[in-house]
Amino acid sequence: MSEKKEYTIDHGDGRVEYVVEETTTIPSSKIEVKEDHHSDEGYGHTGEKGNLAFETVIDSKEVREVYNDNGELDYVQSAEEKALVRRLDFLYVMPCIALMNFFQYFDKSALSYSAVLNIMEDTHITSNQFSWLGSIFYLGYLVFQVPNSILLQRFPIGRYVGVIIVLWGMVLAVTATGKDFSQLAALRFLLGFFEAGIYPCCLMIISTMYRRREQAGRIGWIYICNGAAMAVGGLIGYGIGHMQGVHGLSGWQWVMIILGAVTIVFGVFCFFLLHGDPAHPSISRTDSLKAIIAERTRDNAVARTQEIKVSHMIESVKELRFWCFIFASMLLNMQNGALGTFSTLITSSFGFERLNSILLTIPSGVADIIYIVVAIYVNRRWGKTLPMAAALLVWSTVGLILLITIPYAKAKLLGLYMCWGFAASYVLLLTSLANNVTGYTKKIFYSSCTIVLYTIGNFAGPLMTMNQPAPYIGGMIGFCVANALAIILMMIAHFSMLKENRRRLASTTDRKFDVLDDLTDKENTNIIYRL
């Protein structure tokens, strides 16, 4: 019987080879098993990592390519691996991730649609209290990050995600019963609390299931679905807006009830069908698939473990790029918190009717998708993850400037649509984190801290617009300054990793590491950062 095995070999001089072996196997019951002294990876002999039932004889070897100082590896996928990736994309992983992010964004944006569907009049809240409702969501988001980091490592991701989706769907539906500011504030806090686990879970699933080069596109899909939710949500919100008075309920109440009910059903679906571990029996069904998954795991350098390693956290806080990542996340998301809450009110301030201002959120969603698709293409074609993120943030800042300086409604709309370039910038920031941080606890710690600062940025954004009329010029100036600082931080992180890549590639150290040892990117010096 013949088969192929694919793996990497580090030569200790900066070159990491991608190898395809054509092998011939003979059942051990029919031969005398001989120990193979050429491999310490469990190929060709039995041992702690092997337990092979047959001897493997290497007939031929083909070296494909090596990593460069940008951390890029050109590899050749077998037909079986391509089929596996298609199953991950269209069956096991991405459909659930896409829909959960669609509902997550749509559900938290329900408040924005409600702003022009009489929620302020029905509940007797002021514009400043409405700003607080936008911010309180992110306070709940912040509070849940620490328990989420623990629960994420302790429970199967699919089951965990299903439960929190059902819980936030219930909270959203109950929001329709809110009568005043205090009730709405409590429910918005709980909504943020239960939605808080989604982004860290998605990042961990993608970084565990996909090769590093594949991750940008899949992380991009998270935010493409946010854009789709913005676009489709505009149509749905416009339609539900015409249900004003049906069964004695306001349009904003119908928004909460309908979205909450659909979310609950989807949560049950995720509980049973979402897979978060490549070793799941339905994915690794054959020995050849197990070998492919093992190689993919070595490439992304993520091995799931339930052990929480404090040393990984200490190592993280000592790294300059850690602080660059988390504070850039906070700064560029300040405008996200404001635009997500006030986009319909901003559009309405340009002179458009209230219901039509909901429809005008559709181009924002389309622009969001276009920016992310372009970012993914550039990242796959040329890399340059953080420089491209910085360029997109410059584009977004130009949009903010148009929004506050040009007096014409159409020009202001153009500026508003340009602002959404920040979302693609954030996608690339998260991609760089997912690609370049290894060690399971370290990756969760990085991701969770990034989300914590993301939350603080989103919390601060709506508050920066308080006591100002739309389009909130003071807040927009603040967002421009925040974007400029975020650009500086991203470039510092980029150059720090580039410097380390060059040092590692110039090193002559000959050491081998096993991804199952759950080493960090600092401990495993064979890792080349993907820039």
KOLNUBA-374379 format. One record per residue (C-alpha): residue number from 1; x, y, z; residue in one letter. Coordinates in Angstrom, 3 decimals, padded with zeros to 6 digits. Example, Ala and Ser with C-alpha at 12.3 -4.5 7.8 and 13.67 -1.06 7.14 Angstrom:
# residues 2
NODE   nr         u         v         w  rest
NODE    1   012.300  -004.500   007.800     A
NODE    2   013.670  -001.060   007.140     S
//
This chain:
# residues 531
NODE   nr         u         v         w  rest
NODE    1   000.000   000.000   000.000     M
NODE    2   001.347   003.442  -000.944     S
NODE    3   000.508   006.797   000.555     E
NODE    4   001.880   010.323   000.877     K
NODE    5   002.825   012.207   004.023     K
NODE    6   003.385   015.955   004.233     E
NODE    7   005.356   017.728   006.953     Y
NODE    8   007.967   020.412   007.587     T
NODE    9   011.673   020.151   008.420     I
NODE   10   013.611   022.956   010.077     D
NODE   11   017.298   023.036   009.028     H
NODE   12   018.353   025.434   011.750     G
NODE   13   019.663   028.008   009.272     D
NODE   14   016.394   029.839   008.802     G
NODE   15   015.109   027.468   006.110     R
NODE   16   011.961   025.490   006.870     V
NODE   17   011.201   022.916   004.173     E
NODE   18   007.751   021.685   003.271     Y
NODE   19   008.105   017.987   002.424     V
NODE   20   005.897   015.513   000.592     V
NODE   21   006.919   011.870   001.062     E
NODE   22   005.718   009.032  -001.117     E
NODE   23   005.647   005.981   001.146     T
NODE   24   005.133   002.245   000.943     T
NODE   25   003.650   000.460   003.964     T
NODE   26   003.639  -003.213   004.886     I
NODE   27   001.477  -004.659   007.708     P
NODE   28   003.595  -005.382   010.753     S
NODE   29   002.078  -008.836   011.096     S
NODE   30   003.880  -009.879   007.900     K
NODE   31   007.315  -008.361   008.478     I
NODE   32   009.900  -007.912   011.127     E
NODE   33   009.404  -004.401   012.453     V
NODE   34   012.580  -002.343   012.425     K
NODE   35   013.146   000.869   014.302     E
NODE   36   013.614   003.905   012.071     D
NODE   37   016.384   006.123   013.441     H
NODE   38   015.763   008.921   010.917     H
NODE   39   012.635   010.379   012.462     S
NODE   40   011.692   011.665   015.863     D
NODE   41   008.114   012.481   014.773     E
NODE   42   006.662   008.986   015.137     G
NODE   43   007.037   007.959   011.488     Y
NODE   44   008.209   004.384   010.932     G
NODE   45   008.392   003.175   014.520     H
NODE   46   006.235   002.737   017.559     T
NODE   47   006.617   005.070   020.511     G
NODE   48   004.828   007.601   022.671     E
NODE   49   003.859   009.729   019.672     K
NODE   50   003.569   006.939   017.140     G
NODE   51   001.853   003.659   018.058     N
NODE   52   002.032   002.750   014.377     L
NODE   53   000.880  -000.719   013.337     A
NODE   54   003.216  -000.933   010.366     F
NODE   55   006.672  -000.021   009.137     E
NODE   56   007.036   002.949   006.768     T
NODE   57   009.713   002.995   004.080     V
NODE   58   010.447   006.342   002.385     I
NODE   59   010.753   005.938  -001.384     D
NODE   60   010.992   009.567  -002.557     S
NODE   61   010.953   013.136  -001.235     K
NODE   62   010.030   016.435  -002.850     E
NODE   63   010.895   019.770  -001.232     V
NODE   64   008.380   022.473  -002.161     R
NODE   65   009.497   025.760  -000.681     E
NODE   66   010.855   027.551   002.366     V
NODE   67   009.625   030.362   004.570     Y
NODE   68   010.860   033.850   003.743     N
NODE   69   011.362   036.750   006.148     D
NODE   70   007.704   037.726   005.730     N
NODE   71   006.692   034.351   007.167     G
NODE   72   005.214   033.171   003.866     E
NODE   73   005.250   029.476   002.931     L
NODE   74   004.269   028.362  -000.565     D
NODE   75   002.952   024.843  -000.194     Y
NODE   76   001.141   022.405  -002.462     V
NODE   77  -002.146   021.057  -001.145     Q
NODE   78  -003.132   017.502  -001.925     S
NODE   79  -006.582   016.829  -003.361     A
NODE   80  -007.587   015.330  -000.018     E
NODE   81  -006.532   018.438   001.898     E
NODE   82  -008.419   020.666  -000.534     K
NODE   83  -011.512   018.535   000.047     A
NODE   84  -011.017   018.893   003.807     L
NODE   85  -010.790   022.689   003.528     V
NODE   86  -013.994   022.734   001.457     R
NODE   87  -015.780   020.740   004.167     R
NODE   88  -014.523   023.173   006.811     L
NODE   89  -015.649   026.133   004.692     D
NODE   90  -019.072   024.886   003.664     F
NODE   91  -020.123   022.370   006.305     L
NODE   92  -018.307   022.100   009.620     Y
NODE   93  -017.067   025.581   010.545     V
NODE   94  -017.640   028.670   008.423     M
NODE   95  -021.446   028.477   007.936     P
NODE   96  -021.948   028.632   011.709     C
NODE   97  -019.302   031.323   012.166     I
NODE   98  -020.761   033.414   009.350     A
NODE   99  -024.315   033.241   010.667     L
NODE  100  -023.398   033.798   014.305     M
NODE  101  -021.559   036.989   013.373     N
NODE  102  -024.442   038.068   011.145     F
NODE  103  -026.866   037.709   014.060     F
NODE  104  -024.417   039.124   016.597     Q
NODE  105  -023.971   042.356   014.639     Y
NODE  106  -027.626   042.596   013.628     F
NODE  107  -028.825   042.057   017.203     D
NODE  108  -026.564   044.638   018.810     K
NODE  109  -027.458   047.104   016.013     S
NODE  110  -031.157   046.731   016.788     A
NODE  111  -030.806   049.799   019.015     L
NODE  112  -029.691   051.905   016.034     S
NODE  113  -032.784   050.934   014.025     Y
NODE  114  -034.944   051.518   017.098     S
NODE  115  -033.675   055.104   017.306     A
NODE  116  -035.878   056.065   014.358     V
NODE  117  -038.715   053.684   015.325     L
NODE  118  -039.909   055.625   018.400     N
NODE  119  -037.953   053.891   021.173     I
NODE  120  -036.924   057.242   022.672     M
NODE  121  -040.495   058.540   022.621     E
NODE  122  -042.050   055.318   023.983     D
NODE  123  -039.589   054.907   026.855     T
NODE  124  -039.141   058.636   027.573     H
NODE  125  -035.332   058.598   027.353     I
NODE  126  -033.139   061.551   026.410     T
NODE  127  -030.463   061.645   023.718     S
NODE  128  -027.753   061.408   026.399     N
NODE  129  -029.445   058.338   027.893     Q
NODE  130  -029.584   056.843   024.409     F
NODE  131  -025.810   057.358   024.185     S
NODE  132  -025.456   055.478   027.455     W
NODE  133  -027.511   052.582   026.084     L
NODE  134  -024.976   052.299   023.280     G
NODE  135  -022.089   052.279   025.762     S
NODE  136  -023.620   050.029   028.430     I
NODE  137  -023.722   047.163   025.914     F
NODE  138  -019.913   047.266   025.862     Y
NODE  139  -019.711   047.441   029.645     L
NODE  140  -021.385   044.023   029.738     G
NODE  141  -019.049   042.964   026.948     Y
NODE  142  -016.078   043.984   029.092     L
NODE  143  -017.223   042.286   032.298     V
NODE  144  -017.596   038.887   030.605     F
NODE  145  -014.096   038.747   029.080     Q
NODE  146  -012.348   037.200   032.100     V
NODE  147  -014.907   034.426   032.712     P
NODE  148  -015.110   033.905   028.957     N
NODE  149  -011.351   033.245   028.778     S
NODE  150  -011.709   030.522   031.420     I
NODE  151  -014.897   028.953   030.040     L
NODE  152  -013.512   028.970   026.494     L
NODE  153  -010.621   026.756   027.581     Q
NODE  154  -012.719   024.484   029.801     R
NODE  155  -015.689   023.541   027.600     F
NODE  156  -016.209   022.304   024.021     P
NODE  157  -016.433   025.454   021.920     I
NODE  158  -019.473   024.363   019.896     G
NODE  159  -021.595   023.632   022.968     R
NODE  160  -020.409   026.783   024.723     Y
NODE  161  -021.205   029.031   021.755     V
NODE  162  -024.656   027.477   021.337     G
NODE  163  -025.584   028.236   024.948     V
NODE  164  -024.514   031.889   024.918     I
NODE  165  -026.312   032.502   021.599     I
NODE  166  -029.574   031.175   023.050     V
NODE  167  -029.111   033.359   026.136     L
NODE  168  -028.532   036.575   024.200     W
NODE  169  -031.488   035.786   021.932     G
NODE  170  -033.693   035.536   025.012     M
NODE  171  -032.373   038.852   026.354     V
NODE  172  -032.997   040.594   023.019     L
NODE  173  -036.586   039.345   022.842     A
NODE  174  -037.258   040.482   026.417     V
NODE  175  -035.888   043.957   025.557     T
NODE  176  -039.220   044.592   023.812     A
NODE  177  -040.787   044.817   027.293     T
NODE  178  -038.488   047.649   028.466     G
NODE  179  -040.445   050.623   029.783     K
NODE  180  -037.761   053.098   030.850     D
NODE  181  -034.048   053.809   030.830     F
NODE  182  -033.159   051.600   033.813     S
NODE  183  -034.843   048.526   032.323     Q
NODE  184  -033.343   049.082   028.882     L
NODE  185  -029.901   049.681   030.405     A
NODE  186  -030.023   046.413   032.364     A
NODE  187  -031.085   044.460   029.279     L
NODE  188  -028.443   046.094   027.064     R
NODE  189  -025.808   045.183   029.676     F
NODE  190  -026.935   041.538   029.604     L
NODE  191  -027.000   041.517   025.807     L
NODE  192  -023.385   042.681   025.720     G
NODE  193  -022.491   040.202   028.473     F
NODE  194  -023.673   037.188   026.491     F
NODE  195  -022.477   038.401   023.082     E
NODE  196  -018.987   038.973   024.487     A
NODE  197  -017.804   035.420   023.925     G
NODE  198  -018.393   035.300   020.181     I
NODE  199  -015.326   037.042   018.732     Y
NODE  200  -012.766   035.213   020.937     P
NODE  201  -014.478   031.902   020.127     C
NODE  202  -014.423   032.608   016.394     C
NODE  203  -010.750   033.587   016.469     L
NODE  204  -009.812   030.437   018.378     M
NODE  205  -011.802   028.181   016.042     I
NODE  206  -010.264   029.720   012.918     I
NODE  207  -006.700   029.732   014.257     S
NODE  208  -007.107   026.090   015.319     T
NODE  209  -008.793   024.752   012.176     M
NODE  210  -006.966   026.634   009.405     Y
NODE  211  -003.412   027.132   008.198     R
NODE  212  -001.933   030.559   008.885     R
NODE  213  -002.186   031.612   005.241     R
NODE  214  -005.865   030.619   005.157     E
NODE  215  -006.838   032.580   008.252     Q
NODE  216  -007.100   036.121   006.835     A
NODE  217  -009.923   035.143   004.494     G
NODE  218  -011.843   033.349   007.227     R
NODE  219  -011.420   036.140   009.774     I
NODE  220  -012.462   038.513   007.008     G
NODE  221  -015.670   036.541   006.619     W
NODE  222  -016.566   037.422   010.205     I
NODE  223  -016.622   041.096   009.316     Y
NODE  224  -018.040   040.567   005.844     I
NODE  225  -021.021   039.087   007.656     C
NODE  226  -021.138   042.217   009.808     N
NODE  227  -021.343   044.249   006.597     G
NODE  228  -024.012   041.897   005.263     A
NODE  229  -025.947   042.316   008.505     A
NODE  230  -025.714   046.081   008.087     M
NODE  231  -026.968   045.912   004.492     A
NODE  232  -029.644   043.246   004.932     V
NODE  233  -030.520   044.715   008.316     G
NODE  234  -031.341   048.003   006.628     G
NODE  235  -033.921   046.249   004.457     L
NODE  236  -035.318   044.188   007.328     I
NODE  237  -035.399   047.186   009.664     G
NODE  238  -037.201   049.199   006.996     Y
NODE  239  -039.766   046.416   006.588     G
NODE  240  -040.313   045.908   010.308     I
NODE  241  -040.645   049.665   010.673     G
NODE  242  -043.946   049.383   008.822     H
NODE  243  -045.286   047.063   011.569     M
NODE  244  -045.841   050.078   013.807     Q
NODE  245  -049.028   049.464   015.819     G
NODE  246  -049.469   045.782   014.858     V
NODE  247  -050.994   044.035   017.912     H
NODE  248  -050.451   047.265   019.826     G
NODE  249  -046.658   047.121   019.599     L
NODE  250  -044.241   049.712   018.245     S
NODE  251  -041.892   049.005   015.361     G
NODE  252  -038.839   048.903   017.662     W
NODE  253  -040.508   046.235   019.817     Q
NODE  254  -041.118   044.048   016.767     W
NODE  255  -037.429   044.427   015.856     V
NODE  256  -036.428   043.015   019.253     M
NODE  257  -038.979   040.181   019.263     I
NODE  258  -038.351   038.925   015.731     I
NODE  259  -034.559   039.084   015.917     L
NODE  260  -034.522   037.490   019.372     G
NODE  261  -036.672   034.541   018.285     A
NODE  262  -034.560   033.811   015.200     V
NODE  263  -031.365   034.035   017.269     T
NODE  264  -032.637   031.466   019.786     I
NODE  265  -033.352   028.960   017.007     V
NODE  266  -029.889   029.503   015.551     F
NODE  267  -028.253   028.980   018.958     G
NODE  268  -029.821   025.522   019.227     V
NODE  269  -028.502   024.754   015.730     F
NODE  270  -024.938   025.761   016.737     C
NODE  271  -025.073   023.734   019.944     F
NODE  272  -025.379   020.507   017.977     F
NODE  273  -023.536   021.229   014.717     L
NODE  274  -020.606   023.608   015.318     L
NODE  275  -017.189   021.894   015.468     H
NODE  276  -014.226   023.630   017.083     G
NODE  277  -011.613   020.874   017.155     D
NODE  278  -009.895   019.454   014.047     P
NODE  279  -009.586   016.106   015.853     A
NODE  280  -013.386   015.751   016.001     H
NODE  281  -014.311   012.251   014.703     P
NODE  282  -016.551   013.644   011.972     S
NODE  283  -013.592   015.625   010.559     I
NODE  284  -010.609   013.286   011.068     S
NODE  285  -012.381   010.181   009.787     R
NODE  286  -009.403   008.365   008.253     T
NODE  287  -005.713   007.883   008.999     D
NODE  288  -004.745   009.991   005.993     S
NODE  289  -006.977   012.843   007.200     L
NODE  290  -005.407   012.588   010.647     K
NODE  291  -001.969   012.980   009.056     A
NODE  292  -003.142   016.014   007.062     I
NODE  293  -004.694   017.584   010.163     I
NODE  294  -001.487   016.963   012.126     A
NODE  295   000.517   018.819   009.459     E
NODE  296  -001.983   021.689   009.358     R
NODE  297  -001.750   021.913   013.145     T
NODE  298   002.042   022.155   012.907     R
NODE  299   001.662   024.964   010.381     D
NODE  300  -000.688   027.059   012.510     N
NODE  301   001.199   026.048   015.686     A
NODE  302  -001.974   025.792   017.790     V
NODE  303  -002.718   022.685   019.842     A
NODE  304  -005.846   022.785   021.994     R
NODE  305  -005.253   022.138   025.692     T
NODE  306  -007.257   022.631   028.886     Q
NODE  307  -004.186   023.592   030.921     E
NODE  308  -004.048   027.308   031.746     I
NODE  309  -000.395   028.420   031.721     K
NODE  310   000.340   031.560   033.728     V
NODE  311   003.799   031.712   032.124     S
NODE  312   002.140   032.411   028.765     H
NODE  313   000.354   035.426   030.248     M
NODE  314   003.517   036.779   031.865     I
NODE  315   005.389   036.412   028.583     E
NODE  316   002.622   038.315   026.782     S
NODE  317   002.684   041.408   028.978     V
NODE  318   006.466   041.644   028.550     K
NODE  319   006.135   041.986   024.767     E
NODE  320   005.982   045.419   023.116     L
NODE  321   003.695   044.182   020.330     R
NODE  322   001.130   043.015   022.936     F
NODE  323   000.563   046.611   024.010     W
NODE  324   000.570   047.773   020.385     C
NODE  325  -002.126   045.248   019.458     F
NODE  326  -004.459   045.930   022.345     I
NODE  327  -004.265   049.740   022.321     F
NODE  328  -004.585   049.882   018.528     A
NODE  329  -007.719   047.758   018.954     S
NODE  330  -009.113   050.271   021.449     M
NODE  331  -008.287   053.376   019.445     L
NODE  332  -009.584   052.330   016.032     L
NODE  333  -012.819   050.959   017.530     N
NODE  334  -013.864   054.214   019.172     M
NODE  335  -015.565   055.244   015.935     Q
NODE  336  -017.122   051.784   015.668     N
NODE  337  -019.045   052.288   018.894     G
NODE  338  -020.334   055.658   017.713     A
NODE  339  -021.170   054.717   014.118     L
NODE  340  -022.859   051.483   015.174     G
NODE  341  -025.143   053.363   017.554     T
NODE  342  -025.733   056.647   015.727     F
NODE  343  -025.470   055.833   012.002     S
NODE  344  -029.201   056.249   011.379     T
NODE  345  -029.329   059.467   013.415     L
NODE  346  -026.270   060.826   011.573     I
NODE  347  -027.877   060.035   008.214     T
NODE  348  -031.169   061.551   009.350     S
NODE  349  -029.316   064.764   010.271     S
NODE  350  -028.382   065.175   006.583     F
NODE  351  -032.062   065.889   005.864     G
NODE  352  -033.382   062.392   005.050     F
NODE  353  -036.657   061.001   006.408     E
NODE  354  -036.436   058.639   009.378     R
NODE  355  -037.344   055.372   007.619     L
NODE  356  -035.222   056.304   004.612     N
NODE  357  -032.248   056.806   006.925     S
NODE  358  -032.495   053.081   007.740     I
NODE  359  -032.338   052.252   004.024     L
NODE  360  -029.255   054.442   003.660     L
NODE  361  -027.357   052.116   006.016     T
NODE  362  -027.348   049.549   003.175     I
NODE  363  -024.483   051.250   001.254     P
NODE  364  -022.502   051.334   004.511     S
NODE  365  -022.784   047.560   004.689     G
NODE  366  -021.818   047.171   001.031     V
NODE  367  -018.807   049.477   001.486     A
NODE  368  -017.788   047.498   004.567     D
NODE  369  -017.818   044.266   002.526     I
NODE  370  -015.826   045.807  -000.344     I
NODE  371  -013.110   047.097   001.997     Y
NODE  372  -012.751   043.701   003.660     I
NODE  373  -012.633   041.796   000.353     V
NODE  374  -009.895   044.130  -000.904     V
NODE  375  -007.984   043.715   002.371     A
NODE  376  -008.202   039.919   002.160     I
NODE  377  -007.047   039.906  -001.470     Y
NODE  378  -004.055   042.124  -000.750     V
NODE  379  -003.164   040.040   002.294     N
NODE  380  -003.300   036.770   000.337     R
NODE  381  -001.432   038.213  -002.641     R
NODE  382   001.299   040.279  -000.995     W
NODE  383   001.039   039.829   002.776     G
NODE  384   001.859   043.179   004.429     K
NODE  385  -000.915   042.689   006.963     T
NODE  386  -000.327   045.600   009.325     L
NODE  387   000.857   048.115   006.670     P
NODE  388  -002.371   047.446   004.754     M
NODE  389  -004.338   047.864   007.998     A
NODE  390  -002.680   051.248   008.506     A
NODE  391  -003.501   052.320   004.924     A
NODE  392  -007.174   051.431   005.399     L
NODE  393  -007.266   053.439   008.604     L
NODE  394  -005.879   056.454   006.729     V
NODE  395  -008.761   056.051   004.234     W
NODE  396  -011.263   055.886   007.091     S
NODE  397  -009.809   059.038   008.633     T
NODE  398  -010.221   060.904   005.335     V
NODE  399  -013.894   059.886   005.463     G
NODE  400  -014.236   061.348   008.955     L
NODE  401  -012.709   064.609   007.727     I
NODE  402  -015.197   064.781   004.827     L
NODE  403  -018.037   064.100   007.236     L
NODE  404  -017.241   067.108   009.406     I
NODE  405  -015.926   069.626   006.861     T
NODE  406  -018.062   069.359   003.691     I
NODE  407  -021.502   071.022   003.997     P
NODE  408  -023.246   069.010   001.259     Y
NODE  409  -025.400   065.996   002.172     A
NODE  410  -024.081   063.746  -000.629     K
NODE  411  -020.464   064.517   000.290     A
NODE  412  -021.226   063.763   003.931     K
NODE  413  -022.761   060.431   002.910     L
NODE  414  -019.621   059.612   000.935     L
NODE  415  -017.527   060.445   003.994     G
NODE  416  -019.736   058.206   006.149     L
NODE  417  -019.292   055.293   003.745     Y
NODE  418  -015.512   055.845   003.645     M
NODE  419  -015.403   055.692   007.446     C
NODE  420  -016.203   051.975   007.384     W
NODE  421  -012.702   051.247   006.084     G
NODE  422  -011.722   050.931   009.752     F
NODE  423  -013.545   047.565   009.896     A
NODE  424  -011.190   046.042   007.294     A
NODE  425  -008.262   047.522   009.211     S
NODE  426  -009.437   045.726   012.342     Y
NODE  427  -009.805   042.466   010.393     V
NODE  428  -006.137   042.666   009.422     L
NODE  429  -005.105   043.526   012.985     L
NODE  430  -006.867   040.376   014.228     L
NODE  431  -005.362   038.370   011.366     T
NODE  432  -001.867   039.388   012.416     S
NODE  433  -002.638   038.352   015.978     L
NODE  434  -004.074   034.977   014.909     A
NODE  435  -001.117   034.301   012.584     N
NODE  436   001.688   035.249   014.916     N
NODE  437   000.793   034.328   018.499     V
NODE  438   001.232   030.688   019.529     T
NODE  439   000.760   028.801   022.746     G
NODE  440  -002.892   028.073   023.522     Y
NODE  441  -003.118   030.115   026.728     T
NODE  442  -001.047   032.915   025.203     K
NODE  443  -003.301   033.108   022.150     K
NODE  444  -006.433   033.209   024.317     I
NODE  445  -004.828   035.853   026.556     F
NODE  446  -003.818   038.015   023.582     Y
NODE  447  -007.269   037.649   022.012     S
NODE  448  -009.133   038.336   025.245     S
NODE  449  -007.078   041.426   026.100     C
NODE  450  -007.544   042.702   022.555     T
NODE  451  -011.297   042.240   022.934     I
NODE  452  -011.220   043.970   026.340     V
NODE  453  -009.597   047.057   024.808     L
NODE  454  -011.920   046.751   021.780     Y
NODE  455  -014.749   046.921   024.289     T
NODE  456  -013.348   049.974   026.046     I
NODE  457  -013.000   051.729   022.690     G
NODE  458  -016.574   050.918   021.740     N
NODE  459  -017.746   052.005   025.199     F
NODE  460  -015.970   055.354   024.906     A
NODE  461  -017.103   056.056   021.336     G
NODE  462  -020.775   056.888   022.015     P
NODE  463  -019.827   058.902   025.102     L
NODE  464  -017.533   061.087   022.968     M
NODE  465  -020.653   062.294   021.129     T
NODE  466  -022.657   063.305   024.216     M
NODE  467  -024.084   066.821   024.422     N
NODE  468  -023.467   067.329   020.701     Q
NODE  469  -025.915   067.527   017.802     P
NODE  470  -025.515   065.176   014.845     A
NODE  471  -023.122   064.702   013.055     P
NODE  472  -021.170   065.017   016.341     Y
NODE  473  -018.204   067.058   015.091     I
NODE  474  -016.287   067.003   018.395     G
NODE  475  -016.462   063.226   018.555     G
NODE  476  -015.353   062.873   014.924     M
NODE  477  -012.240   064.972   015.586     I
NODE  478  -011.453   062.711   018.532     G
NODE  479  -011.794   059.648   016.290     F
NODE  480  -009.316   061.160   013.799     C
NODE  481  -006.719   061.551   016.559     V
NODE  482  -007.376   058.006   017.805     A
NODE  483  -006.902   056.604   014.294     N
NODE  484  -003.568   058.385   013.904     A
NODE  485  -002.297   056.866   017.146     L
NODE  486  -003.543   053.404   016.112     A
NODE  487  -001.606   053.662   012.831     I
NODE  488   001.617   054.394   014.737     I
NODE  489   001.086   051.423   017.077     L
NODE  490   000.402   048.982   014.228     M
NODE  491   003.576   049.982   012.422     M
NODE  492   005.629   049.572   015.608     I
NODE  493   004.261   046.011   015.945     A
NODE  494   005.030   045.321   012.272     H
NODE  495   008.659   046.417   012.465     F
NODE  496   009.263   044.607   015.759     S
NODE  497   008.175   041.294   014.180     M
NODE  498   010.143   042.008   010.990     L
NODE  499   013.291   042.562   013.074     K
NODE  500   012.723   039.268   014.925     E
NODE  501   012.169   037.390   011.645     N
NODE  502   015.508   038.566   010.300     R
NODE  503   017.240   037.552   013.520     R
NODE  504   015.714   034.066   013.453     R
NODE  505   016.442   033.500   009.772     L
NODE  506   020.067   034.478   010.345     A
NODE  507   020.400   032.087   013.292     S
NODE  508   022.282   028.790   012.860     T
NODE  509   020.635   027.083   015.846     T
NODE  510   019.550   023.503   015.057     D
NODE  511   016.576   022.708   017.281     R
NODE  512   013.340   020.831   016.702     K
NODE  513   010.027   021.573   018.391     F
NODE  514   006.747   019.671   018.610     D
NODE  515   003.558   021.743   018.353     V
NODE  516   001.890   019.375   020.825     L
NODE  517   004.249   020.753   023.483     D
NODE  518   002.144   023.958   023.344     D
NODE  519   005.121   026.296   023.052     L
NODE  520   004.749   030.037   022.567     T
NODE  521   006.142   031.843   019.544     D
NODE  522   008.966   033.089   021.777     K
NODE  523   009.853   029.584   022.989     E
NODE  524   009.621   028.019   019.519     N
NODE  525   012.291   029.981   017.679     T
NODE  526   011.565   028.135   014.418     N
NODE  527   008.365   030.141   013.993     I
NODE  528   008.625   032.884   011.376     I
NODE  529   006.087   035.670   011.868     Y
NODE  530   003.720   036.211   008.960     R
NODE  531   003.905   039.914   008.160     L
//
